[in-house]
Amino acid sequence: MSQQPIYDEAARRLVELGNTLADDDTDADMQEVADGLLAGAIHFWLYAHQPCEDPRCVDCASLRTAEWRLRELLSRAEEMARGSEYFHSPADMTAGSA
């Protein structure tokens, strides 16, 4: 069975939670809300990606050290960021104008 439906549902709920938090507190700083969600997501990701006890486990090979887990996390974060519709903004300093 594909893991995509649970991935999509988790992402949808996290965005929904961010919107709810921002709507519930109109004085809330959207960046603080986003940073809090990111902190929680990173904490959960690191927890969920602890290597198993078998040092020869192929599935855990890239997760064997804290530095390797961080490298994997950063790689996935960059991939997701670059794939986001919000990655580029019209207000970016590098946005061209013709």
Order of alpha helices (4+ residues) and beta strands (2+ residues): alpha-alpha-alpha
